[in-house]
Structure formats: C-alpha cells, structure tokens
Amino acid sequence: MEELQQHQGEWFFLHELNVDKVFSTIQRADYLILYYIKVEQEAHPGEKIYLADLAAAMGLRVTELSKGIEKLQDSGFVTWKTDREAGRTYVELSSKAVELMAEEKVPPAHLSQPACGKEPSPLFQLR
C-alpha cells in the first residue's frame, strides 16, 4: 500500500486529529489500526480487509496485529469474521468505530508530503 500514501497518517495524526477527544476513548496504537482499516476500506470499497493484508500494509506480523484486533473487537470497535470460501479472516469497522472517527478528516492527498520534500518517518512502531 506504498507506505500508506507517503505517510499521510503521520500528517493526519499531527495536524488533523482531535487528540484530546479521541484518545480519551481509545489508545493511540488502537486508533492507528482503525485508521489503517478505514484507509483500506476507502481505497477498496466493497472488498474485505483481510487480516494478513492489513498486517502487511502496517508492517506487522499477523500475530502482532491479531492482539490489537482482538482488543478492538472486545471493545466493540471492529468485527472480526471468517471468509470460509477464501479460508481467511477479515475485519470491518463497527458503527462505534465509524462514529468515533466521523469527526476526523482524512488529509487531502496534496498534504501527505511535507513542504520540505523529505519523506517523514513513520509515526508509530507497534512492535
């Protein structure tokens, strides 16, 4: 997923996110997982977001991401389902997650690169 569109997530977290509101409800690493799911859903509407693909996009092992997904499912932010036909598991944002993220704006594409032209470093390392 080409470094999440050149680290647009970093710009979003630094400049657009209402930190006080969101992080009084959920931890930053958990929100980052939700954010990646949202970006993948928007990039591939109508397609399932498979756990292995999400882990690859985030640079994590499936076992690492599974722990976060399980926590988010227990909190009601995602549903984790099995695609029996494909033999894979996938995740979807719940209405609770959609509501939490509704007031936050995804940054416009032209803001995903800093003015200096250098590529920013990833904001979070979940490992």
N, CA, C and O atoms as CSV, one atom per row, in Angstrom:
chain,resi,resn,atom,element,x,y,z
A,1,MET,N,N,0.841,-1.188,0.000
A,1,MET,CA,C,0.000,0.000,0.000
A,1,MET,C,C,0.887,1.252,0.000
A,1,MET,O,O,0.460,2.304,0.477
A,2,GLU,N,N,2.064,1.159,-0.506
A,2,GLU,CA,C,3.004,2.250,-0.690
A,2,GLU,C,C,3.072,3.202,0.505
A,2,GLU,O,O,2.736,4.384,0.427
A,3,GLU,N,N,3.534,2.608,1.629
A,3,GLU,CA,C,3.763,3.377,2.855
A,3,GLU,C,C,2.595,4.283,3.230
A,3,GLU,O,O,2.779,5.438,3.613
A,4,LEU,N,N,1.395,3.733,3.111
A,4,LEU,CA,C,0.164,4.456,3.452
A,4,LEU,C,C,0.169,5.847,2.824
A,4,LEU,O,O,0.045,6.873,3.493
A,5,GLN,N,N,0.320,5.822,1.494
A,5,GLN,CA,C,0.301,7.055,0.697
A,5,GLN,C,C,1.298,8.075,1.243
A,5,GLN,O,O,0.944,9.215,1.541
A,6,GLN,N,N,2.541,7.643,1.366
A,6,GLN,CA,C,3.626,8.529,1.793
A,6,GLN,C,C,3.383,9.108,3.187
A,6,GLN,O,O,3.588,10.298,3.426
A,7,HIS,N,N,2.956,8.270,4.069
A,7,HIS,CA,C,2.786,8.635,5.482
A,7,HIS,C,C,1.721,9.697,5.710
A,7,HIS,O,O,1.879,10.569,6.565
A,8,GLN,N,N,0.641,9.625,4.950
A,8,GLN,CA,C,-0.443,10.585,5.178
A,8,GLN,C,C,-0.987,10.437,6.584
A,8,GLN,O,O,-1.519,11.391,7.150
A,9,GLY,N,N,-0.859,9.251,7.151
A,9,GLY,CA,C,-1.316,9.037,8.518
A,9,GLY,C,C,-0.558,9.896,9.505
A,9,GLY,O,O,-1.141,10.396,10.467
A,10,GLU,N,N,0.729,10.073,9.283
A,10,GLU,CA,C,1.528,10.905,10.184
A,10,GLU,C,C,1.018,12.347,10.147
A,10,GLU,O,O,0.844,12.975,11.192
A,11,TRP,N,N,0.783,12.860,8.962
A,11,TRP,CA,C,0.260,14.230,8.838
A,11,TRP,C,C,-1.077,14.330,9.565
A,11,TRP,O,O,-1.321,15.270,10.322
A,12,PHE,N,N,-1.930,13.349,9.321
A,12,PHE,CA,C,-3.250,13.323,9.947
A,12,PHE,C,C,-3.133,13.364,11.465
A,12,PHE,O,O,-3.800,14.169,12.115
A,13,PHE,N,N,-2.296,12.506,12.034
A,13,PHE,CA,C,-2.159,12.459,13.490
A,13,PHE,C,C,-1.569,13.745,14.054
A,13,PHE,O,O,-1.912,14.150,15.165
A,14,LEU,N,N,-0.696,14.380,13.306
A,14,LEU,CA,C,-0.039,15.591,13.807
A,14,LEU,C,C,-0.862,16.856,13.610
A,14,LEU,O,O,-0.738,17.795,14.397
A,15,HIS,N,N,-1.705,16.903,12.569
A,15,HIS,CA,C,-2.346,18.163,12.212
A,15,HIS,C,C,-3.870,18.160,12.191
A,15,HIS,O,O,-4.476,19.227,12.291
A,16,GLU,N,N,-4.501,17.015,12.066
A,16,GLU,CA,C,-5.943,16.988,11.876
A,16,GLU,C,C,-6.715,16.336,13.022
A,16,GLU,O,O,-7.889,16.643,13.230
A,17,LEU,N,N,-6.079,15.460,13.749
A,17,LEU,CA,C,-6.771,14.659,14.746
A,17,LEU,C,C,-7.065,15.449,16.010
A,17,LEU,O,O,-6.200,16.162,16.518
A,18,ASN,N,N,-8.274,15.325,16.511
A,18,ASN,CA,C,-8.655,15.929,17.785
A,18,ASN,C,C,-8.179,14.984,18.880
A,18,ASN,O,O,-8.936,14.141,19.360
A,19,VAL,N,N,-6.922,15.134,19.267
A,19,VAL,CA,C,-6.244,14.209,20.164
A,19,VAL,C,C,-6.969,14.052,21.491
A,19,VAL,O,O,-7.186,12.927,21.941
A,20,ASP,N,N,-7.342,15.140,22.117
A,20,ASP,CA,C,-7.977,15.057,23.431
A,20,ASP,C,C,-9.268,14.257,23.382
A,20,ASP,O,O,-9.539,13.447,24.269
A,21,LYS,N,N,-10.053,14.483,22.359
A,21,LYS,CA,C,-11.342,13.792,22.250
A,21,LYS,C,C,-11.156,12.302,21.980
A,21,LYS,O,O,-11.727,11.461,22.675
A,22,VAL,N,N,-10.363,11.985,20.977
A,22,VAL,CA,C,-10.221,10.596,20.552
A,22,VAL,C,C,-9.493,9.763,21.597
A,22,VAL,O,O,-9.937,8.665,21.931
A,23,PHE,N,N,-8.386,10.270,22.116
A,23,PHE,CA,C,-7.574,9.438,22.999
A,23,PHE,C,C,-8.062,9.407,24.432
A,23,PHE,O,O,-7.433,8.782,25.287
A,24,SER,N,N,-9.173,10.071,24.708
A,24,SER,CA,C,-9.830,9.848,25.991
A,24,SER,C,C,-10.684,8.593,25.896
A,24,SER,O,O,-11.127,8.062,26.914
A,25,THR,N,N,-10.919,8.113,24.666
A,25,THR,CA,C,-11.752,6.942,24.405
A,25,THR,C,C,-10.926,5.701,24.063
A,25,THR,O,O,-11.289,4.588,24.446
A,26,ILE,N,N,-9.820,5.889,23.345
A,26,ILE,CA,C,-9.070,4.760,22.783
A,26,ILE,C,C,-7.578,5.089,22.794
A,26,ILE,O,O,-7.197,6.258,22.737
A,27,GLN,N,N,-6.740,4.065,22.867
A,27,GLN,CA,C,-5.294,4.271,22.855
A,27,GLN,C,C,-4.812,4.556,21.437
A,27,GLN,O,O,-5.452,4.172,20.458
A,28,ARG,N,N,-3.685,5.229,21.346
A,28,ARG,CA,C,-3.152,5.638,20.043
A,28,ARG,C,C,-2.888,4.465,19.105
A,28,ARG,O,O,-3.266,4.520,17.935
A,29,ALA,N,N,-2.257,3.420,19.589
A,29,ALA,CA,C,-1.955,2.270,18.725
A,29,ALA,C,C,-3.242,1.635,18.209
A,29,ALA,O,O,-3.305,1.200,17.059
A,30,ASP,N,N,-4.264,1.582,19.054
A,30,ASP,CA,C,-5.550,1.031,18.633
A,30,ASP,C,C,-6.192,1.907,17.567
A,30,ASP,O,O,-6.759,1.399,16.600
A,31,TYR,N,N,-6.105,3.224,17.742
A,31,TYR,CA,C,-6.668,4.135,16.753
A,31,TYR,C,C,-5.932,3.997,15.422
A,31,TYR,O,O,-6.540,4.097,14.356
A,32,LEU,N,N,-4.637,3.769,15.489
A,32,LEU,CA,C,-3.861,3.609,14.262
A,32,LEU,C,C,-4.358,2.400,13.475
A,32,LEU,O,O,-4.448,2.453,12.248
A,33,ILE,N,N,-4.679,1.321,14.167
A,33,ILE,CA,C,-5.229,0.141,13.497
A,33,ILE,C,C,-6.559,0.499,12.829
A,33,ILE,O,O,-6.793,0.153,11.671
A,34,LEU,N,N,-7.421,1.193,13.567
A,34,LEU,CA,C,-8.706,1.610,12.990
A,34,LEU,C,C,-8.489,2.491,11.765
A,34,LEU,O,O,-9.189,2.358,10.761
A,35,TYR,N,N,-7.517,3.386,11.858
A,35,TYR,CA,C,-7.215,4.299,10.758
A,35,TYR,C,C,-6.786,3.515,9.513
A,35,TYR,O,O,-7.235,3.815,8.407
A,36,TYR,N,N,-5.923,2.515,9.690
A,36,TYR,CA,C,-5.484,1.699,8.556
A,36,TYR,C,C,-6.668,0.952,7.943
A,36,TYR,O,O,-6.781,0.862,6.721
A,37,ILE,N,N,-7.542,0.421,8.783
A,37,ILE,CA,C,-8.721,-0.273,8.263
A,37,ILE,C,C,-9.566,0.696,7.445
A,37,ILE,O,O,-10.024,0.361,6.353
A,38,LYS,N,N,-9.770,1.894,7.977
A,38,LYS,CA,C,-10.576,2.901,7.282
A,38,LYS,C,C,-9.959,3.261,5.929
A,38,LYS,O,O,-10.666,3.346,4.925
A,39,VAL,N,N,-8.662,3.469,5.906
A,39,VAL,CA,C,-7.971,3.822,4.661
A,39,VAL,C,C,-8.103,2.688,3.644
A,39,VAL,O,O,-8.348,2.934,2.463
A,40,GLU,N,N,-7.940,1.451,4.105
A,40,GLU,CA,C,-8.074,0.305,3.211
A,40,GLU,C,C,-9.504,0.177,2.682
A,40,GLU,O,O,-9.705,-0.124,1.506
A,41,GLN,N,N,-10.489,0.404,3.540
A,41,GLN,CA,C,-11.885,0.339,3.099
A,41,GLN,C,C,-12.185,1.408,2.060
A,41,GLN,O,O,-12.902,1.157,1.092
A,42,GLU,N,N,-11.639,2.592,2.259
A,42,GLU,CA,C,-11.872,3.676,1.308
A,42,GLU,C,C,-11.138,3.429,-0.005
A,42,GLU,O,O,-11.627,3.806,-1.070
A,43,ALA,N,N,-9.966,2.796,0.065
A,43,ALA,CA,C,-9.193,2.513,-1.142
A,43,ALA,C,C,-9.777,1.349,-1.940
A,43,ALA,O,O,-9.611,1.274,-3.157
A,44,HIS,N,N,-10.460,0.445,-1.243
A,44,HIS,CA,C,-11.019,-0.746,-1.874
A,44,HIS,C,C,-12.465,-0.947,-1.431
A,44,HIS,O,O,-12.764,-1.916,-0.733
A,45,PRO,N,N,-13.366,-0.049,-1.824
A,45,PRO,CA,C,-14.758,-0.147,-1.370
A,45,PRO,C,C,-15.403,-1.476,-1.766
A,45,PRO,O,O,-15.239,-1.966,-2.884
A,46,GLY,N,N,-16.132,-2.034,-0.820
A,46,GLY,CA,C,-16.843,-3.275,-1.072
A,46,GLY,C,C,-16.003,-4.531,-0.930
A,46,GLY,O,O,-16.536,-5.640,-0.975
A,47,GLU,N,N,-14.693,-4.374,-0.758
A,47,GLU,CA,C,-13.824,-5.537,-0.603
A,47,GLU,C,C,-13.580,-5.813,0.873
A,47,GLU,O,O,-13.654,-4.910,1.707
A,48,LYS,N,N,-13.292,-7.058,1.180
A,48,LYS,CA,C,-12.981,-7.440,2.551
A,48,LYS,C,C,-11.543,-7.042,2.869
A,48,LYS,O,O,-10.655,-7.133,2.021
A,49,ILE,N,N,-11.334,-6.604,4.098
A,49,ILE,CA,C,-9.992,-6.239,4.552
A,49,ILE,C,C,-9.446,-7.441,5.327
A,49,ILE,O,O,-9.727,-7.618,6.512
A,50,TYR,N,N,-8.665,-8.252,4.629
A,50,TYR,CA,C,-8.125,-9.461,5.241
A,50,TYR,C,C,-7.021,-9.110,6.228
A,50,TYR,O,O,-6.220,-8.204,5.996
A,51,LEU,N,N,-6.997,-9.844,7.327
A,51,LEU,CA,C,-6.049,-9.566,8.398
A,51,LEU,C,C,-4.604,-9.631,7.901
A,51,LEU,O,O,-3.798,-8.765,8.243
A,52,ALA,N,N,-4.271,-10.626,7.111
A,52,ALA,CA,C,-2.906,-10.769,6.607
A,52,ALA,C,C,-2.508,-9.582,5.731
A,52,ALA,O,O,-1.372,-9.113,5.800
A,53,ASP,N,N,-3.431,-9.100,4.914
A,53,ASP,CA,C,-3.146,-7.950,4.053
A,53,ASP,C,C,-2.976,-6.684,4.880
A,53,ASP,O,O,-2.104,-5.862,4.601
A,54,LEU,N,N,-3.811,-6.533,5.894
A,54,LEU,CA,C,-3.716,-5.367,6.773
A,54,LEU,C,C,-2.390,-5.388,7.527
A,54,LEU,O,O,-1.730,-4.357,7.662
A,55,ALA,N,N,-2.005,-6.558,8.015
A,55,ALA,CA,C,-0.729,-6.690,8.727
A,55,ALA,C,C,0.430,-6.309,7.809
A,55,ALA,O,O,1.348,-5.603,8.227
A,56,ALA,N,N,0.391,-6.771,6.568
A,56,ALA,CA,C,1.453,-6.432,5.609
A,56,ALA,C,C,1.495,-4.933,5.350
A,56,ALA,O,O,2.575,-4.346,5.286
A,57,ALA,N,N,0.328,-4.309,5.199
A,57,ALA,CA,C,0.275,-2.870,4.954
A,57,ALA,C,C,0.838,-2.083,6.133
A,57,ALA,O,O,1.424,-1.015,5.956
A,58,MET,N,N,0.652,-2.624,7.339
A,58,MET,CA,C,1.120,-1.940,8.535
A,58,MET,C,C,2.552,-2.317,8.909
A,58,MET,O,O,3.127,-1.724,9.822
A,59,GLY,N,N,3.131,-3.290,8.218
A,59,GLY,CA,C,4.484,-3.726,8.528
A,59,GLY,C,C,4.557,-4.551,9.803
A,59,GLY,O,O,5.564,-4.529,10.510
A,60,LEU,N,N,3.480,-5.281,10.093
A,60,LEU,CA,C,3.411,-6.107,11.299
A,60,LEU,C,C,3.248,-7.573,10.929
A,60,LEU,O,O,2.840,-7.908,9.817
A,61,ARG,N,N,3.574,-8.441,11.882
A,61,ARG,CA,C,3.240,-9.852,11.725
A,61,ARG,C,C,1.765,-10.014,12.074
A,61,ARG,O,O,1.223,-9.245,12.867
A,62,VAL,N,N,1.125,-11.003,11.487
A,62,VAL,CA,C,-0.293,-11.245,11.747
A,62,VAL,C,C,-0.530,-11.475,13.233
A,62,VAL,O,O,-1.526,-11.001,13.780
A,63,THR,N,N,0.366,-12.190,13.886
A,63,THR,CA,C,0.190,-12.461,15.318
A,63,THR,C,C,0.215,-11.184,16.143
A,63,THR,O,O,-0.507,-11.072,17.134
A,64,GLU,N,N,1.039,-10.222,15.745
A,64,GLU,CA,C,1.083,-8.934,16.456
A,64,GLU,C,C,-0.215,-8.162,16.253
A,64,GLU,O,O,-0.790,-7.631,17.204
A,65,LEU,N,N,-0.666,-8.106,15.012
A,65,LEU,CA,C,-1.890,-7.377,14.702
A,65,LEU,C,C,-3.104,-8.055,15.329
A,65,LEU,O,O,-4.039,-7.378,15.756
A,66,SER,N,N,-3.099,-9.366,15.388
A,66,SER,CA,C,-4.220,-10.119,15.961
A,66,SER,C,C,-4.526,-9.678,17.385
A,66,SER,O,O,-5.689,-9.575,17.775
A,67,LYS,N,N,-3.486,-9.423,18.150
A,67,LYS,CA,C,-3.687,-8.985,19.534
A,67,LYS,C,C,-4.439,-7.659,19.588
A,67,LYS,O,O,-5.355,-7.492,20.393
A,68,GLY,N,N,-4.056,-6.736,18.745
A,68,GLY,CA,C,-4.728,-5.435,18.688
A,68,GLY,C,C,-6.156,-5.556,18.191
A,68,GLY,O,O,-7.058,-4.901,18.712
A,69,ILE,N,N,-6.362,-6.401,17.174
A,69,ILE,CA,C,-7.704,-6.599,16.622
A,69,ILE,C,C,-8.608,-7.238,17.666
A,69,ILE,O,O,-9.773,-6.865,17.802
A,70,GLU,N,N,-8.072,-8.193,18.394
A,70,GLU,CA,C,-8.871,-8.853,19.436
A,70,GLU,C,C,-9.311,-7.850,20.505
A,70,GLU,O,O,-10.455,-7.872,20.959
A,71,LYS,N,N,-8.394,-6.980,20.896
A,71,LYS,CA,C,-8.714,-5.935,21.886
A,71,LYS,C,C,-9.791,-4.996,21.332
A,71,LYS,O,O,-10.731,-4.637,22.041
A,72,LEU,N,N,-9.649,-4.602,20.065
A,72,LEU,CA,C,-10.637,-3.715,19.446
A,72,LEU,C,C,-11.994,-4.394,19.305
A,72,LEU,O,O,-13.032,-3.748,19.444
A,73,GLN,N,N,-11.988,-5.687,19.030
A,73,GLN,CA,C,-13.254,-6.421,18.933
A,73,GLN,C,C,-13.911,-6.491,20.313
A,73,GLN,O,O,-15.120,-6.295,20.439
A,74,ASP,N,N,-13.120,-6.766,21.336
A,74,ASP,CA,C,-13.665,-6.826,22.701
A,74,ASP,C,C,-14.266,-5.489,23.130
A,74,ASP,O,O,-15.209,-5.448,23.920
A,75,SER,N,N,-13.712,-4.400,22.603
A,75,SER,CA,C,-14.203,-3.051,22.927
A,75,SER,C,C,-15.341,-2.608,22.011
A,75,SER,O,O,-15.923,-1.542,22.210
A,76,GLY,N,N,-15.653,-3.423,21.015
A,76,GLY,CA,C,-16.764,-3.111,20.123
A,76,GLY,C,C,-16.419,-2.209,18.953
A,76,GLY,O,O,-17.323,-1.660,18.322
A,77,PHE,N,N,-15.123,-2.037,18.638
A,77,PHE,CA,C,-14.726,-1.149,17.546
A,77,PHE,C,C,-14.617,-1.848,16.199
A,77,PHE,O,O,-14.732,-1.198,15.161
A,78,VAL,N,N,-14.397,-3.161,16.194
A,78,VAL,CA,C,-14.319,-3.911,14.939
A,78,VAL,C,C,-15.060,-5.229,15.084
A,78,VAL,O,O,-15.304,-5.713,16.190
A,79,THR,N,N,-15.410,-5.794,13.942
A,79,THR,CA,C,-15.878,-7.172,13.909
A,79,THR,C,C,-14.840,-7.962,13.134
A,79,THR,O,O,-14.326,-7.508,12.112
A,80,TRP,N,N,-14.547,-9.134,13.631
A,80,TRP,CA,C,-13.519,-9.995,13.050
A,80,TRP,C,C,-14.231,-11.247,12.583
A,80,TRP,O,O,-14.768,-12.001,13.394
A,81,LYS,N,N,-14.240,-11.470,11.287
A,81,LYS,CA,C,-15.029,-12.548,10.698
A,81,LYS,C,C,-14.152,-13.492,9.889
A,81,LYS,O,O,-12.999,-13.192,9.580
A,82,THR,N,N,-14.725,-14.631,9.559
A,82,THR,CA,C,-14.028,-15.615,8.732
A,82,THR,C,C,-14.705,-15.707,7.377
A,82,THR,O,O,-15.922,-15.866,7.283
A,83,ASP,N,N,-13.906,-15.606,6.342
A,83,ASP,CA,C,-14.366,-15.834,4.972
A,83,ASP,C,C,-14.076,-17.301,4.685
A,83,ASP,O,O,-12.969,-17.657,4.281
A,84,ARG,N,N,-15.072,-18.141,4.896
A,84,ARG,CA,C,-14.880,-19.593,4.764
A,84,ARG,C,C,-14.477,-19.983,3.340
A,84,ARG,O,O,-13.698,-20.915,3.136
A,85,GLU,N,N,-15.014,-19.263,2.370
A,85,GLU,CA,C,-14.695,-19.558,0.976
A,85,GLU,C,C,-13.217,-19.317,0.678
A,85,GLU,O,O,-12.580,-20.110,-0.016
A,86,ALA,N,N,-12.679,-18.225,1.202
A,86,ALA,CA,C,-11.278,-17.889,0.975
A,86,ALA,C,C,-10.362,-18.529,2.020
A,86,ALA,O,O,-9.149,-18.607,1.826
A,87,GLY,N,N,-10.946,-18.984,3.123
A,87,GLY,CA,C,-10.138,-19.570,4.189
A,87,GLY,C,C,-9.284,-18.538,4.907
A,87,GLY,O,O,-8.188,-18.843,5.377
A,88,ARG,N,N,-9.795,-17.311,4.988
A,88,ARG,CA,C,-9.046,-16.213,5.606
A,88,ARG,C,C,-9.965,-15.432,6.532
A,88,ARG,O,O,-11.189,-15.494,6.414
A,89,THR,N,N,-9.355,-14.694,7.457
A,89,THR,CA,C,-10.156,-13.843,8.326
A,89,THR,C,C,-10.043,-12.400,7.856
A,89,THR,O,O,-9.041,-11.992,7.269
A,90,TYR,N,N,-11.097,-11.644,8.130
A,90,TYR,CA,C,-11.117,-10.243,7.734
A,90,TYR,C,C,-11.749,-9.413,8.841
A,90,TYR,O,O,-12.398,-9.944,9.742
A,91,VAL,N,N,-11.548,-8.098,8.757
A,91,VAL,CA,C,-12.075,-7.200,9.778
A,91,VAL,C,C,-12.905,-6.100,9.127
A,91,VAL,O,O,-12.693,-5.723,7.974
A,92,GLU,N,N,-13.848,-5.606,9.904
A,92,GLU,CA,C,-14.685,-4.478,9.481
A,92,GLU,C,C,-14.807,-3.524,10.651
A,92,GLU,O,O,-14.827,-3.946,11.807
A,93,LEU,N,N,-14.889,-2.247,10.355
A,93,LEU,CA,C,-15.143,-1.256,11.401
A,93,LEU,C,C,-16.588,-1.393,11.860
A,93,LEU,O,O,-17.490,-1.586,11.045
A,94,SER,N,N,-16.801,-1.295,13.148
A,94,SER,CA,C,-18.162,-1.304,13.680
A,94,SER,C,C,-18.731,0.104,13.605
A,94,SER,O,O,-18.011,1.062,13.323
A,95,SER,N,N,-20.014,0.220,13.857
A,95,SER,CA,C,-20.636,1.548,13.873
A,95,SER,C,C,-20.022,2.410,14.976
A,95,SER,O,O,-19.943,3.631,14.840
A,96,LYS,N,N,-19.594,1.784,16.051
A,96,LYS,CA,C,-18.947,2.516,17.150
A,96,LYS,C,C,-17.638,3.161,16.666
A,96,LYS,O,O,-17.352,4.309,17.009
A,97,ALA,N,N,-16.849,2.430,15.876
A,97,ALA,CA,C,-15.596,2.968,15.340
A,97,ALA,C,C,-15.870,4.064,14.319
A,97,ALA,O,O,-15.200,5.096,14.308
A,98,VAL,N,N,-16.855,3.834,13.467
A,98,VAL,CA,C,-17.218,4.831,12.451
A,98,VAL,C,C,-17.634,6.132,13.135
A,98,VAL,O,O,-17.259,7.221,12.700
A,99,GLU,N,N,-18.404,6.009,14.197
A,99,GLU,CA,C,-18.848,7.186,14.951
A,99,GLU,C,C,-17.662,7.918,15.582
A,99,GLU,O,O,-17.599,9.146,15.546
A,100,LEU,N,N,-16.726,7.164,16.158
A,100,LEU,CA,C,-15.538,7.762,16.770
A,100,LEU,C,C,-14.723,8.542,15.740
A,100,LEU,O,O,-14.195,9.614,16.033
A,101,MET,N,N,-14.630,7.990,14.540
A,101,MET,CA,C,-13.783,8.582,13.506
A,101,MET,C,C,-14.517,9.599,12.644
A,101,MET,O,O,-13.890,10.272,11.825
A,102,ALA,N,N,-15.818,9.727,12.805
A,102,ALA,CA,C,-16.640,10.551,11.911
A,102,ALA,C,C,-16.222,12.014,11.874
A,102,ALA,O,O,-16.278,12.635,10.813
A,103,GLU,N,N,-15.816,12.566,12.975
A,103,GLU,CA,C,-15.468,13.979,13.010
A,103,GLU,C,C,-14.047,14.253,12.558
A,103,GLU,O,O,-13.666,15.407,12.362
A,104,GLU,N,N,-13.270,13.211,12.392
A,104,GLU,CA,C,-11.883,13.380,11.971
A,104,GLU,C,C,-11.802,13.357,10.459
A,104,GLU,O,O,-12.448,12.532,9.814
A,105,LYS,N,N,-11.024,14.245,9.894
A,105,LYS,CA,C,-10.900,14.334,8.446
A,105,LYS,C,C,-9.626,13.638,7.994
A,105,LYS,O,O,-8.567,13.821,8.595
A,106,VAL,N,N,-9.728,12.837,6.932
A,106,VAL,CA,C,-8.543,12.270,6.312
A,106,VAL,C,C,-7.883,13.397,5.530
A,106,VAL,O,O,-8.570,14.129,4.818
A,107,PRO,N,N,-6.566,13.555,5.644
A,107,PRO,CA,C,-5.905,14.681,4.981
A,107,PRO,C,C,-5.978,14.584,3.462
A,107,PRO,O,O,-5.906,13.490,2.902
A,108,PRO,N,N,-6.119,15.726,2.798
A,108,PRO,CA,C,-6.103,15.727,1.337
A,108,PRO,C,C,-4.767,15.192,0.828
A,108,PRO,O,O,-3.744,15.337,1.496
A,109,ALA,N,N,-4.773,14.583,-0.334
A,109,ALA,CA,C,-3.573,13.955,-0.885
A,109,ALA,C,C,-2.401,14.929,-0.990
A,109,ALA,O,O,-1.256,14.537,-0.762
A,110,HIS,N,N,-2.665,16.193,-1.330
A,110,HIS,CA,C,-1.560,17.135,-1.510
A,110,HIS,C,C,-0.902,17.507,-0.179
A,110,HIS,O,O,0.165,18.123,-0.174
A,111,LEU,N,N,-1.515,17.147,0.941
A,111,LEU,CA,C,-0.914,17.429,2.240
A,111,LEU,C,C,-0.154,16.251,2.805
A,111,LEU,O,O,0.381,16.336,3.911
A,112,SER,N,N,-0.093,15.152,2.068
A,112,SER,CA,C,0.558,13.966,2.600
A,112,SER,C,C,2.070,14.068,2.589
A,112,SER,O,O,2.741,13.269,3.243
A,113,GLN,N,N,2.627,15.028,1.864
A,113,GLN,CA,C,4.067,15.256,1.853
A,113,GLN,C,C,4.384,16.578,2.529
A,113,GLN,O,O,3.701,17.571,2.280
A,114,PRO,N,N,5.397,16.616,3.372
A,114,PRO,CA,C,5.763,17.878,3.997
A,114,PRO,C,C,6.341,18.853,2.973
A,114,PRO,O,O,6.819,18.447,1.914
A,115,ALA,N,N,6.291,20.121,3.298
A,115,ALA,CA,C,6.752,21.160,2.376
A,115,ALA,C,C,8.230,21.013,2.042
A,115,ALA,O,O,8.646,21.411,0.953
A,116,CYS,N,N,9.041,20.454,2.942
A,116,CYS,CA,C,10.474,20.343,2.698
A,116,CYS,C,C,10.789,19.299,1.636
A,116,CYS,O,O,11.918,19.245,1.151
A,117,GLY,N,N,9.819,18.469,1.265
A,117,GLY,CA,C,10.028,17.471,0.229
A,117,GLY,C,C,10.625,16.174,0.739
A,117,GLY,O,O,10.712,15.207,-0.017
A,118,LYS,N,N,11.040,16.122,1.997
A,118,LYS,CA,C,11.591,14.895,2.558
A,118,LYS,C,C,10.461,14.016,3.049
A,118,LYS,O,O,9.427,14.494,3.515
A,119,GLU,N,N,10.683,12.733,2.935
A,119,GLU,CA,C,9.666,11.797,3.395
A,119,GLU,C,C,9.747,11.684,4.913
A,119,GLU,O,O,10.823,11.411,5.445
A,120,PRO,N,N,8.641,11.885,5.622
A,120,PRO,CA,C,8.668,11.796,7.083
A,120,PRO,C,C,8.836,10.352,7.534
A,120,PRO,O,O,8.544,9.418,6.787
A,121,SER,N,N,9.301,10.183,8.743
A,121,SER,CA,C,9.444,8.843,9.301
A,121,SER,C,C,8.080,8.373,9.798
A,121,SER,O,O,7.208,9.197,10.075
A,122,PRO,N,N,7.884,7.057,9.915
A,122,PRO,CA,C,6.610,6.561,10.431
A,122,PRO,C,C,6.357,7.078,11.832
A,122,PRO,O,O,7.280,7.183,12.640
A,123,LEU,N,N,5.117,7.398,12.117
A,123,LEU,CA,C,4.754,7.972,13.413
A,123,LEU,C,C,4.824,6.949,14.524
A,123,LEU,O,O,5.293,7.256,15.620
A,124,PHE,N,N,4.366,5.736,14.261
A,124,PHE,CA,C,4.306,4.712,15.292
A,124,PHE,C,C,5.053,3.468,14.854
A,124,PHE,O,O,5.061,3.123,13.673
A,125,GLN,N,N,5.665,2.810,15.783
A,125,GLN,CA,C,6.156,1.470,15.599
A,125,GLN,C,C,5.394,0.624,16.594
A,125,GLN,O,O,5.562,0.797,17.801
A,126,LEU,N,N,4.579,-0.268,16.130
A,126,LEU,CA,C,3.743,-1.072,17.029
A,126,LEU,C,C,4.486,-2.284,17.552
A,126,LEU,O,O,3.958,-3.012,18.393
A,127,ARG,N,N,5.677,-2.513,17.085
A,127,ARG,CA,C,6.438,-3.680,17.540
A,127,ARG,C,C,7.095,-3.434,18.863
A,127,ARG,O,O,7.774,-4.316,19.388
